């Protein structure tokens, strides 16, 4: 199977699919002035949109890495949104780490790997 890339620029692709697996670039929300809950909701909506474009959905997510600007301040708020978003019975493997992100206003970034149905 050939590698398929979507929404590509000179630096990166938002979606890369190969051998039945979809890899998303790190995703962030749209409103960087928003708090952790809103940034998380927007980030998850962006992930859903990209997975749909790739031909899969959130029930096929295999792994997620969550990067938080401040894990002590944002872990609970991010998880409150995550828990409402994720359908029961499809929890992926997950890691959450504190990280200095590329823009100081970004509170959360998610990197996703999913299977194609």
Rosetta blueprint (number, residue, H / E / L):
1 X L
2 X L
3 X L
4 X E
5 X E
6 X E
7 X E
8 X E
9 X L
10 X L
11 X L
12 X L
13 X E
14 X E
15 X E
16 X E
17 X E
18 X E
19 X L
20 X L
21 X E
22 X E
23 X E
24 X E
25 X L
26 X L
27 X E
28 X L
29 X L
30 X L
31 X L
32 X L
33 X L
34 X L
35 X L
36 X H
37 X H
38 X H
39 X H
40 X H
41 X H
42 X H
43 X H
44 X H
45 X H
46 X H
47 X H
48 X H
49 X H
50 X H
51 X H
52 X H
53 X H
54 X H
55 X L
56 X L
57 X L
58 X H
59 X H
60 X H
61 X E
62 X E
63 X E
64 X E
65 X E
66 X E
67 X E
68 X E
69 X L
70 X L
71 X H
72 X H
73 X H
74 X H
75 X H
76 X H
77 X H
78 X H
79 X H
80 X H
81 X H
82 X H
83 X H
84 X H
85 X H
86 X L
87 X L
88 X L
89 X L
90 X L
91 X L
92 X L
93 X E
94 X E
95 X E
96 X E
97 X E
98 X E
99 X L
100 X L
101 X L
102 X L
103 X L
104 X L
105 X L
106 X L
107 X L
108 X E
109 X E
110 X E
111 X E
112 X E
113 X E
114 X E
115 X E
116 X L
117 X L
